[in-house]
């Protein structure tokens, strides 16, 4: 069995973490399934109010006695929702995407005061050091291959850069990882585990419409685009991020016409809401990473955790030692 510092720090069996995807991309059953399988399930709190967070945390606890995390986008976090999360006493609070001038240390301190560990997502060495200086227990090195909001450097380079920059703080690698090969590679780069989003979107417990799950399975990994179009459509300004999503009719229609999208934002958003409800994969943005090309089936989330751990263990114990003469 693969056992790293992440396992000891978080009290989990496998160094595999569900990304805290907000905006309805995670739900309590998904979180509990990952935690029950020995990973760390994470609920994305963006888009949820305090009452919903409290209910979701209770639902997770009714389905598992294992650790889980609550994730916050710091640039969009208000006291009501954050206070409600603190009250639930999760094992982990995970943070990402603060504003450039935002003080993140109070969020870390309050989490520690509540007995929670803190993970902090970074897309650059400077951002990783910012999280380390604030007292984060774990840094997440997020590469640009991932789905949703990302920065500009790929995981292969970013992960060891951040490992070196924040040592001895353990690092989770994220972006472009969907199987045991990705976990084994992350460990070789110096990380102590992995954080996955896209792979769990194509799970039985994912709240996505089945059509969106099948779009991920059908992807060859070459069909995504980085743009601001999903954010312009929702009227959200992310600090320093682009959004990776499937390159569908919606993205193609507005590429190069972002100025016009701003003028028609309300109408476009209404169309997106209707398309999501109907499962229309061409008229709603679908955030997924380039690692979608590695996903060939929708599977139970627990099975995904166990398969990744098993495959990585086989690579590390059987294939790689044979390469050393």
NULUMMAR-174423 format. One record per atom (N, C-alpha, C, CB): x, y, z. Coordinates in pm, whole numbers, padded with zeros to 5 digits, always signed. Each point is the difference from the previous one (the first is absolute). Glycine has a CB too. Layout:
residues N
XYZ...
//
This chain:
residues 325
+00084-00120+00000-00084+00120+00000+00088+00125+00000-00183-00124+00123+00144+00224-00201+00073+00127-00003-00040+00082+00121+00012-00003-00254+00087+00046+00330-00026+00079+00120+00097+00117+00003-00084-00203+00126+00031+00326-00121+00083+00120-00002-00035+00089+00118+00017-00013-00250+00055+00124+00259-00026+00097+00108-00142+00054-00006+00241+00063-00003-00299-00057-00118-00139+00046-00014-00094-00093+00074+00055+00101-00223-00031-00230+00215-00087-00096+00068+00001+00023+00150+00042-00167-00182+00075+00187+00239+00010+00023+00144-00064+00134+00039+00210-00137+00006-00185+00238-00085-00047+00135+00033-00153+00009-00004+00214+00092-00091-00274-00159-00008-00145+00010-00019-00075-00118+00059+00044+00129-00205+00026-00231+00248-00067-00116+00056-00074-00082-00103-00021+00124+00210+00083-00141-00329-00063-00073-00109+00088-00119-00040-00113+00211-00081+00054-00304+00008+00071-00121-00039+00081+00019-00127-00178-00133+00108+00120+00202-00206+00066+00020-00130+00024+00150-00021-00110-00209-00095+00223+00247+00038+00030+00143-00022-00071+00054-00124+00221-00033+00111-00353+00025-00107-00085+00038-00113-00111+00091+00051+00051-00217-00124-00065+00335+00065-00093+00100+00049-00095+00042-00112+00171+00081+00168-00299-00074-00136-00099+00053-00093+00011+00152-00001-00154-00196+00041+00167+00254-00159+00005+00145-00011-00130+00063+00047+00160-00022-00190-00149+00136+00258-00118+00066+00056-00070+00087-00102+00108-00003+00221-00164-00058-00322-00062+00072-00111-00133+00058+00044+00114-00150-00165-00125+00283+00159-00122+00068+00041-00099+00014-00114+00132+00122+00170-00233-00042-00147-00098+00026-00103-00083-00119-00039+00150+00171-00081-00167-00266+00174-00083-00116-00029+00072-00117-00063-00182+00158-00025+00314-00156+00026+00077-00110-00059+00032-00111+00100+00096+00163-00159-00122-00140+00288+00015-00104+00101-00127-00007+00083+00251+00035+00008-00272-00147+00059-00114-00015+00090+00037-00100+00110-00165+00053-00187+00081-00059+00290+00035-00075+00120+00028-00148-00028-00139+00160+00130+00059-00224-00215+00021-00142-00027+00134-00026-00068-00247-00028-00019+00290+00121-00064+00128-00010-00070+00115+00012+00101-00103+00098-00210+00091-00001+00300+00102+00022+00102+00013-00122+00089-00046+00247-00005-00068-00298+00053+00001-00116+00090+00058-00123-00068-00198+00094+00118+00168-00113-00245+00050-00118-00071+00152+00001-00009-00211-00008-00132+00269+00125+00105+00146+00011-00007+00063-00025+00137-00022+00163-00191-00036-00102+00294+00054-00018+00135-00014-00145+00047-00057+00238+00051-00056-00300-00081-00020-00140+00041+00098-00094-00068-00240+00050+00037+00287-00012-00155+00096-00084-00073+00144+00022+00045-00154+00005-00195+00175+00087+00289+00133+00023+00052+00067+00126-00048+00017-00239+00016-00083+00315-00106+00053+00128-00042-00057+00111+00086+00026-00085-00233-00009+00209+00191-00060+00114+00068-00103+00063-00092+00210+00041+00133-00338-00053-00096-00105+00066-00075-00006+00147+00035-00129-00213-00007+00099+00296-00091-00006+00144+00021-00127+00056-00062+00252+00013+00003-00324+00066+00074-00121+00066-00048+00033+00142-00041-00145-00144+00148+00114+00181-00271+00017+00138-00044-00112+00086+00054+00116-00079-00207-00081+00182+00285-00101+00083+00066-00041+00122-00082+00092-00077+00215-00023+00104-00324-00036+00114-00084-00140-00021-00058+00244+00042-00056-00332+00055+00077-00137-00012-00048-00096-00055+00104+00092-00031-00225-00041-00008+00343-00085-00050+00107-00007+00105+00111+00061-00241-00055-00179+00253+00119-00010+00088+00115+00028-00078+00128-00168+00144-00121+00167-00075+00232+00037-00062+00127-00088-00117+00037+00085+00217+00071-00216-00202-00092-00092-00109+00035+00027-00124-00084-00172+00169+00065+00201-00150-00193+00026-00113-00087+00131-00069+00037-00127+00114-00183+00228-00034+00220+00127-00058+00042-00020-00086+00125+00125+00196-00097-00202-00145+00194-00026-00076+00122-00074-00130-00031-00007+00214+00130-00090-00208-00219-00075-00121-00038+00091-00099-00071-00211+00135-00018+00292-00086-00076+00089-00088-00075+00100-00068+00094-00026+00146-00203+00081-00071+00296+00095-00059+00094-00066-00109+00084+00125+00217+00008-00249-00191+00034-00073-00102+00075-00026-00123-00084-00106+00179+00137+00072-00158-00265-00025-00113-00090+00127-00081-00022-00182+00132-00113+00296-00064+00100+00127-00071-00017+00030-00084+00123+00086+00185-00150-00105-00127+00266+00028-00073+00125-00095-00118+00020+00085+00214+00100-00205-00204-00154-00093-00113+00013+00041-00116-00091-00184+00160+00058+00269-00130-00159+00040-00102-00096+00143-00049+00021-00157+00102-00161+00236-00032+00242+00137-00044+00025+00048+00053+00134+00046-00005-00246+00043-00070+00310+00067+00049+00120+00145+00037-00028-00152-00142+00139+00184+00153-00268+00135+00033-00042+00016+00152-00019+00019-00227-00111+00105+00277+00109+00022+00144-00018-00052+00049-00135+00201-00017+00149-00244+00143-00151-00038+00066-00125+00038+00146+00009-00190-00163-00039+00186+00231-00074+00041+00141-00007-00113+00086-00055+00239-00070-00032-00235+00198+00065-00086+00101-00060+00091+00100-00070-00182-00029+00178+00147+00062-00303+00085+00086-00082-00062+00137-00020+00087-00203-00115-00002+00306+00124-00045+00138-00021+00087+00071-00101-00087+00006+00233+00022+00069-00321+00067+00095-00089+00009+00131+00077-00086-00114-00216+00205+00151+00259+00012+00109+00096-00045+00134-00057+00186-00123+00104-00172+00144-00233-00041+00128-00057-00151+00020+00009+00196-00009-00154-00270-00101+00166-00147+00008+00000-00060-00047+00133+00003-00036-00247+00078+00030+00352-00047-00053+00128-00052+00112+00089+00165-00187-00018-00284+00166+00075-00055+00095+00096-00005-00064+00138-00136+00111-00181+00120-00028+00282+00007-00046+00138-00110-00098+00034+00103+00216+00060-00221-00197-00117-00112-00088+00034+00028-00144-00041-00157+00193-00026+00203-00212-00097+00025-00136-00046+00124-00059+00066-00110+00055-00217+00213+00027+00233+00122-00051+00061-00023-00034+00147+00137+00137-00161-00210-00051+00230-00032-00029+00139-00080-00127+00016+00005+00243+00045-00099-00266-00136-00079-00123+00005+00088-00123-00021-00199+00127-00085+00297-00115-00006+00091-00112-00023+00085-00029+00122+00005+00058-00243+00047+00045+00306+00080-00019+00121-00081-00072+00107+00131+00208-00054-00258-00173+00065-00086-00061+00101-00018-00150-00020-00116+00216+00020+00129-00263-00143-00016-00143-00026+00122-00081+00042-00150+00058-00190+00260+00007+00220+00122-00065+00045+00049-00109-00097-00070+00049+00233+00095-00014-00358+00055-00100-00093+00144-00033+00037-00152+00082-00183+00201-00195+00135+00139-00036+00025+00096+00090-00075-00071-00236+00036+00025+00288-00152+00086+00079-00086-00079+00116-00059+00140-00203-00054-00080+00319+00046-00051+00112-00077+00099+00027-00112-00122+00100+00201+00073-00097-00324+00089+00023-00114-00034+00134-00063+00022-00249-00041+00083+00322+00005-00014+00135-00052+00065+00012-00138-00003+00090+00235-00055+00000-00315+00056+00027-00133-00043+00139-00044-00003-00246-00059+00081+00303-00032-00034+00121-00073-00037+00120+00086-00074-00149-00178+00166+00197+00263-00023+00128+00066+00028+00115-00095+00060-00102+00221-00108+00219-00187+00040+00120-00073+00147+00029+00032-00237+00093+00006+00299-00017-00095+00142+00027+00018+00034+00069+00130+00015+00012-00242-00103+00076+00290+00028+00074+00122-00074-00055+00122+00038+00200-00141-00095-00319+00127-00080-00057+00108+00091-00067+00104-00193-00036-00160+00165+00060+00286+00076-00062+00109-00058-00138+00027+00055+00227+00101+00022-00331-00130-00053-00136+00017+00032-00059+00137+00024-00031-00245+00066+00096+00318+00039-00056+00129-00116-00015+00098+00222+00101-00036-00317-00006+00044-00112-00019+00092-00083-00125-00031-00007+00246+00029-00006-00282-00158-00075-00120-00036+00075-00125+00047-00097+00120-00201+00229-00119+00189+00079-00114+00046-00008-00010+00152+00156+00024-00197-00145+00089+00264-00003+00000+00146-00134-00050+00052+00162+00191+00002-00270-00146-00061-00132-00043+00047-00022-00149-00024-00088+00229-00045+00139-00280-00064-00010-00144-00026+00077-00078+00106-00024+00045-00247+00146-00002+00276+00081-00068+00101-00065+00009+00138+00205+00051-00134-00262+00064+00165-00068+00016+00128-00118-00096+00014+00070+00240+00003-00130-00275-00117-00113-00094+00000+00046-00145-00008-00139+00176-00109+00269-00198+00109+00053-00136-00004+00013-00059-00139-00098-00028+00220+00090+00112-00324+00006-00048-00138+00139+00021-00060-00245+00048-00026+00284-00139-00060+00117+00020-00084-00037+00092-00115+00091-00227+00063+00011+00286-00127-00023+00094-00109+00079-00041-00123-00042+00184+00165-00028-00193-00280+00068-00014-00127-00017+00130-00078-00039-00251-00003+00140+00286-00075-00002+00125-00074+00045-00027-00143+00046+00134+00211-00132-00099-00306+00030-00026-00141+00078+00115-00062-00208-00138-00017+00311+00103-00059+00085+00101-00063+00035-00041-00142+00092+00063+00224-00092+00034-00313+00039-00024-00139+00136+00057-00034-00238+00000-00058+00310+00049+00160+00132+00055-00020+00081-00017+00127-00089+00166-00168+00220-00154+00155+00086-00010+00117-00028+00113+00098+00176-00112-00140-00196+00232+00088-00028+00114+00088-00127-00023+00081+00114+00152-00163-00217-00205+00099-00125-00026+00070+00017-00112+00102-00129+00077-00202+00209-00177+00169+00027-00108+00095+00070+00053+00124+00014-00163-00191+00084+00250+00171+00069+00059+00115-00095+00087+00082+00216-00004-00129-00307+00068+00063-00100+00081+00071-00082-00088+00094-00012+00161-00193-00031-00276+00145-00075-00092+00083+00084-00057+00113-00141-00054-00196+00266+00019+00165+00089-00054+00102+00027+00103+00109+00105-00149-00172-00082+00273+00133+00026+00106+00097-00121+00026+00090+00162+00102-00161-00282-00127+00107-00122+00021+00077-00028-00114+00097-00091+00132-00190+00167-00243+00176-00016-00110+00094-00075-00120-00052+00007+00168+00170-00029-00177-00301-00071-00116-00056+00077-00128+00029-00098+00145-00180+00025-00252+00205+00062-00128+00033+00041-00077-00125-00137-00007+00207+00066+00030-00318+00025-00070-00126-00017+00101-00113-00081-00224+00095+00169+00219-00192-00013+00083-00119-00042-00088-00118+00176+00162+00087-00272-00115-00165-00044-00069-00121+00062+00070-00120-00219-00074+00110+00301+00002-00185+00061+00055-00121-00093-00029-00118+00236-00033+00093-00307+00135-00139-00102-00019-00102+00053+00037-00139-00176+00046+00171+00189-00147-00257+00048+00023-00134-00109+00042-00096+00175-00165+00044-00134+00221-00155-00094+00058-00097-00077-00105-00079+00151+00194-00015-00114-00323+00026-00073-00105-00072-00140-00024+00058+00219-00106-00056-00237+00149+00180-00125-00029+00070-00119+00072-00059+00133-00036+00203-00252-00009-00163-00122+00064-00043-00038+00115+00090-00074-00216-00095-00015+00301+00046-00042+00116+00078+00108+00106+00004-00144-00148+00138+00154+00215-00025+00089+00116+00010+00142-00041+00033-00193+00137+00072+00284-00095-00157+00141-00039+00010+00089+00119-00031-00058-00237-00064+00185+00220+00099+00102+00099-00036+00071-00046-00128+00031+00066+00244+00103-00046-00252+00063-00008-00131+00114-00100-00012-00065+00232-00025+00097-00305+00130+00112-00093-00009-00048-00143+00016+00153+00175+00090-00097-00266-00169-00041-00140+00004+00055-00071+00124-00008-00001-00251-00060-00107+00289+00031-00071+00124+00140-00058+00003-00239-00052+00019+00289+00006-00133+00130-00067-00003+00111+00091+00051-00079-00136-00192+00069+00264+00161+00100+00097+00045-00040+00063+00133+00061+00046-00238-00189-00011+00250-00046+00073+00118+00016-00081+00128-00160+00121-00145+00129-00251+00139+00003-00081+00122+00137-00001+00067-00179-00141-00098+00287+00104+00028+00130+00002+00069+00046+00139+00040+00059-00202-00128-00096+00303+00051+00034+00137+00039-00062+00035+00135+00015+00065-00242-00142-00099+00258-00067+00031+00126+00050-00090+00112-00202+00076-00127+00226-00202+00098+00058-00090+00102+00128+00060+00057-00100-00201-00117+00188+00247+00029+00127+00058+00045-00023+00130+00077+00114-00104-00197-00213+00182+00154-00020+00133+00058-00058-00004+00140-00032+00085-00229-00050-00184+00259-00071+00002+00129+00044-00110+00094-00192+00097-00118+00290-00179+00079+00046-00109+00087+00030+00054+00140+00096-00123-00201-00133+00049+00306-00049-00139+00002-00152-00014-00002+00205-00054+00124-00278+00159-00158-00145-00011-00007-00036-00096-00114-00031+00237+00092-00056-00335-00067-00035-00095-00107-00084+00065-00109+00009-00183+00168-00001+00126-00286-00065+00056-00119-00088-00105-00065+00193+00157-00036-00311-00115-00007-00087-00080-00085+00013+00052-00143-00161-00046+00191+00177-00043-00288+00003+00039-00140-00142-00006-00057+00237-00086-00023-00272+00184-00059-00133+00005-00061+00012+00048-00143-00106+00045+00224+00013-00091-00308-00001+00041-00140+00055-00107-00091+00025+00233+00073-00111-00294-00153+00044-00100-00096+00016-00140+00058+00111+00182-00117-00161-00205+00238+00017-00129+00066-00134-00072+00007+00194+00089+00135-00200-00212-00188-00126-00073-00004+00014-00147+00033-00077+00162-00167+00200-00210+00188+00017-00144+00023+00124-00025+00085-00114-00051-00219+00146-00078+00238+00114-00037+00082+00132+00049-00055-00128-00195+00070+00138+00206-00201+00123+00053-00060+00025+00143+00046-00032-00149-00199-00076+00226+00208+00013+00138+00045+00044+00008+00145-00175+00065-00162+00121-00152+00247+00043-00002+00140+00146-00040+00011-00233-00056+00072+00273-00048-00143+00140-00043+00004+00093+00111-00049-00073-00238-00036+00032+00307-00070+00082+00109-00054+00011+00115+00099-00070-00065-00232-00041+00097+00298+00001+00109+00098+00095-00032+00115-00235+00057-00060+00235-00181+00106+00090-00040+00107+00145+00010-00047-00176-00154+00093+00202+00118-00219+00135+00010-00054+00047+00145-00008-00040-00209-00130-00054+00302+00113+00033+00142-00007+00019+00062+00137-00127+00012-00213+00104-00088+00318+00020+00050+00135-00126+00031+00077+00208+00088-00083-00324-00101+00018-00127+00024+00070-00030-00117+00094-00086+00136-00195-00003-00113+00288-00041-00103+00095-00139-00052-00028+00145+00106+00170-00203-00066-00283-00132-00048-00036-00055+00082-00115-00039-00075+00234-00087+00046-00267-00063+00067-00115-00139+00049+00036+00131-00145-00157-00173+00247+00084-00136+00053+00008-00060-00008-00138+00057+00155+00194-00176-00214-00207-00065-00023-00129-00139+00063-00003+00130-00212-00027-00163+00269-00088-00133+00053-00021-00072-00070-00112+00078+00217+00085-00023-00206-00207-00068-00052-00118-00035-00148+00014+00121+00168-00136-00029-00247+00189-00028-00144+00010-00124-00027+00083+00244-00047-00022-00265+00124+00127-00116-00023+00086-00128+00062-00058+00155-00006+00196-00140+00096-00291-00121+00050-00068-00066-00112-00079+00101+00231-00015-00020-00325-00035-00054-00115-00072-00015-00117+00097+00107+00078-00217-00178-00054+00326-00028-00105+00099-00150-00014+00019+00219+00045+00117-00260-00158-00063-00143-00021+00025-00057+00106+00092+00034-00245-00033+00046+00288+00131-00049+00095+00100+00011+00146-00043+00066-00165+00171-00007+00191-00284+00012+00137-00050-00139+00059-00024+00222-00055-00105-00243+00182+00143-00131+00062-00022-00023+00046-00143+00008+00069+00235+00089-00086-00323-00017+00043-00139-00108-00082-00071+00240+00072-00004-00302-00010-00092-00093-00070-00089+00076-00112-00071-00142+00211-00033+00076-00322+00009+00066-00114-00065+00061+00037-00134-00161-00150+00115+00098+00242-00187+00056+00041-00129+00138+00064+00016-00232+00035-00086+00250+00042+00195+00129+00062+00025+00104-00103+00040-00117+00210+00069+00077-00309+00008+00092-00108+00036+00046-00073-00125-00111-00025+00224+00019-00003-00314+00036-00072-00122+00087+00085-00091-00211-00129+00017+00196+00262-00011+00086+00087-00078+00145-00011+00047-00193+00157-00039+00213-00172+00169+00134-00019+00054+00057-00133-00048-00059+00138+00202-00021-00243-00194+00045-00132-00045+00036+00002-00149-00145-00109+00177+00067+00183-00255+00022+00004-00144+00118+00089-00040-00242-00040-00029+00288+00125+00119+00108+00093-00033+00130-00073-00032-00108+00171+00149+00182-00116-00243+00133-00055-00031+00110+00079+00069-00087-00081-00220+00049+00177+00304+00097+00081+00071+00048+00121-00076+00067-00204+00112-00101+00212-00241+00044+00112-00084-00110+00103-00024+00161-00155-00108-00274+00138+00171-00117+00079-00035-00037+00103+00106-00080-00193-00131+00178+00243+00206-00028+00104+00098+00060+00132-00045-00006-00171+00184-00041+00277-00122+00050+00134-00031+00011+00081+00127-00102-00010-00230+00204+00093+00238+00012+00096+00109-00061+00132-00044+00210-00112+00086-00302+00163-00007-00066+00125-00036-00060+00066+00123-00048-00090-00228-00004+00210+00210-00075+00070+00104-00151-00010-00024+00194+00157+00031-00232-00228-00133-00140-00001-00040-00093-00054+00108+00076-00028-00233-00047-00084+00300-00091-00045+00106-00017+00103+00111+00068-00232-00051+00038+00305+00084-00009+00100+00106-00074+00125-00047+00213-00088+00097-00187+00129-00218-00073+00115-00053-00150-00028-00004+00201+00064-00136-00237-00187+00102-00141-00036-00009-00068+00002+00136+00052-00140-00198+00022+00103+00303-00058-00001+00134+00022+00131+00075+00035-00244+00006+00040+00336-00065+00025+00128+00064+00095-00009+00117-00223+00068-00071+00314-00165+00068+00094-00022+00109+00141+00038-00044-00145-00185+00093+00215+00259-00009+00137+00038-00030+00093-00079+00091-00071+00233-00074+00146-00327+00015+00095-00080+00077+00135+00071+00002-00120-00214-00061+00190+00212+00174+00130+00070+00009+00112-00079-00066-00077+00106+00211+00111-00067-00333+00116-00057-00065-00018-00137-00059+00127+00132+00153-00248-00170-00191-00023-00136-00049-00065+00001-00137-00022-00080+00236+00051-00024-00312-00077-00034-00118-00080-00126+00032+00171+00106-00157-00273-00133+00076-00085-00117+00026+00016-00100-00114-00165+00143+00130+00200-00268-00093+00011-00105-00101-00132-00076-00007+00251-00020+00038-00309+00014-00155-00126-00072-00019-00003-00062-00138-00119+00156+00158+00020-00242-00180-00015-00062-00131-00024+00105-00107-00090-00206+00109+00152+00186-00224-00012+00096-00110-00126-00034-00080+00253+00032-00012-00367+00020+00059-00128-00032-00063-00053+00122-00076-00049-00169+00183-00078+00163-00224-00057+00110-00079-00001+00131+00077-00140-00166-00122+00111+00158+00251-00005+00122+00081+00135+00070+00000-00177-00103+00144+00284+00027-00121+00134+00059+00004+00040+00053-00138+00062-00156+00187-00089+00078-00289+00036+00043-00135-00077+00126-00042+00051-00238-00058-00176+00245+00096-00084+00113-00040+00054+00133+00053-00197-00153-00005+00245+00151+00130+00038+00126+00064+00149+00027-00002-00197-00026+00143+00277-00068-00192+00144+00024-00009+00028+00115-00096+00045-00242+00051+00027+00342-00004+00026+00119-00080-00111+00102+00005+00134-00141-00145-00244+00107+00210-00114+00093+00012-00035+00022+00148-00089-00076-00225+00193+00071+00309-00023+00015+00143-00068+00133+00034+00199-00144+00041-00164+00248-00117-00062+00130+00024-00152-00007-00017+00211+00112-00079-00256-00189-00020-00144-00013-00025-00065-00088+00107+00040+00029-00248+00034-00127+00296-00050-00084+00108-00028+00084+00124+00128-00197-00091-00038+00290+00120-00023+00089+00115-00130+00079-00016+00249+00017+00034-00276+00024-00155-00122+00078-00025-00126-00084+00014+00131+00145-00153-00120-00275+00130-00116-00088+00000+00008-00106+00111-00022+00037-00247+00090-00003+00354+00030-00098+00104-00124-00065+00060+00203+00130+00049-00304-00052-00017-00119-00055+00066-00071-00100-00090-00026+00213+00129+00015-00181-00255-00067-00089-00095+00079-00130-00019-00098+00200-00116+00230-00186+00104+00084-00119-00017-00008-00089+00123+00153+00130-00151-00148-00069+00269-00006-00078+00123-00132-00077+00010+00150+00167+00112-00259-00104-00148-00130-00069+00004+00002-00122-00092-00115+00217+00051+00178-00203-00167+00011-00114-00091+00086-00111+00057-00030+00156-00189+00135-00119+00260+00088-00101+00061-00074-00076+00109+00201+00143-00050-00275-00072+00133-00077-00065+00107-00097-00103-00058+00020+00208+00142-00088-00169-00250-00094-00092-00065+00073-00119-00062-00155+00193-00045+00270-00167-00014+00076-00107-00064+00052-00100+00103+00066+00158-00183-00021-00110+00297+00047-00090+00106-00114-00089+00047+00172+00168+00071-00287-00109-00054-00116-00076+00047-00038-00109-00101-00082+00203+00126+00096-00171-00253-00039-00094-00106+00111-00099-00035-00151+00176-00088+00271-00154+00141+00112-00087-00035+00055+00028-00138-00096-00172+00147+00086+00296-00192+00049+00039-00133+00150+00027+00009-00226+00098-00063+00306-00187+00010+00145+00011+00015+00062+00102-00095+00003-00237+00072-00081+00292-00162+00053+00099-00094-00026+00143+00043-00033-00165-00178-00065+00188+00263-00040+00137+00033+00023+00037+00147-00168-00018-00180+00237-00066+00252+00039+00031+00138+00148-00030+00015-00233-00051+00088+00307+00135-00013+00142-00031+00020+00016-00124+00088+00056+00243-00024+00035-00330-00014+00030-00119+00079+00148+00002+00033-00187-00134-00110+00217+00157+00236+00139+00007+00044+00057-00140+00014-00046+00217+00118+00145-00248-00199+00075-00123+00020+00140+00018-00055-00210-00138-00013+00302+00055+00062+00140+00014-00034+00042-00084-00119+00042+00050+00236+00083-00031-00277+00055-00077-00110+00008-00149+00033+00129+00201-00070-00129-00234+00200+00003-00139+00041-00130-00073-00028+00162+00063+00174-00263+00007-00226-00122-00068-00043+00033-00108-00103-00134+00209+00045+00241-00188-00121+00041-00099-00099+00043-00131+00061+00068+00186-00144-00042-00188+00274+00040-00122+00070-00118-00073+00063+00220+00105+00044-00339-00048-00056-00118-00054+00068-00088-00072-00102+00007+00185+00174-00034-00312-00150-00076-00077-00099-00131-00055+00053+00215-00058-00104-00251+00093+00227-00126-00051+00055-00042+00084+00120+00055-00232-00081-00186+00236+00104-00055+00056+00123+00001-00111+00104-00146+00170-00126+00207-00145+00241+00020-00104+00101-00039+00052+00138+00185-00100-00137-00211+00012+00232-00024+00044+00138+00124+00072+00054-00160-00192+00036+00139+00299+00038+00112+00080+00050+00093-00081+00087-00145+00201-00009+00090-00289+00091+00084-00084+00085+00089-00092-00080-00172+00011+00173+00118-00067-00281+00080-00086-00086+00114+00077-00066-00201-00142-00041+00174+00268+00007+00104+00083-00062+00117+00016+00096-00174+00123-00135+00145-00092+00261+00106+00016+00100+00081-00128+00013-00141+00167+00124+00072-00278-00107+00070-00126+00022+00081-00042-00122-00180-00068+00157+00127+00091-00278+00072-00039-00121+00126+00084-00020-00217-00070-00102+00206+00200+00127+00117+00086-00013+00109-00044+00097-00147+00191-00071+00108-00217+00196+00098-00041+00101+00065-00132-00038-00132+00121+00175+00051-00217-00220+00052-00131-00036+00093+00008-00120-00207-00103+00091+00167+00177-00193+00083+00010-00121+00132+00070+00029-00208+00004-00139+00203+00101+00221+00123+00071+00032+00094-00089+00081-00125+00217-00003+00069-00294+00094+00082-00091+00080+00069-00103-00089-00155+00032+00195+00083-00082-00294+00058-00098-00091+00114+00061-00081-00222-00117-00014+00202+00239-00032+00106+00068-00077+00124+00018+00086-00174+00119-00138+00155-00073+00260+00113+00031+00087+00072-00125+00049-00120+00206+00068+00045-00314-00048+00061-00119+00058+00048-00101-00102-00146+00035+00193+00088-00032-00315+00034-00100-00099+00074+00057-00121-00199-00126+00076+00143+00228-00138+00060+00048-00124+00125+00084+00024-00226-00002-00102+00217+00104+00187+00112+00091+00014+00126-00063+00060-00168+00178+00024+00158-00264+00076+00125-00061+00052+00074-00080-00106-00106-00011+00225+00033-00047-00320+00065-00078-00105+00079+00083-00098-00181-00161+00024+00163+00293-00021+00073+00087-00092+00139+00036+00053-00218+00090-00079+00240-00119+00207+00129+00033+00061+00089-00124-00002-00107+00177+00148+00221-00167-00217+00092-00114-00013+00120+00016+00093-00071-00030-00239
//
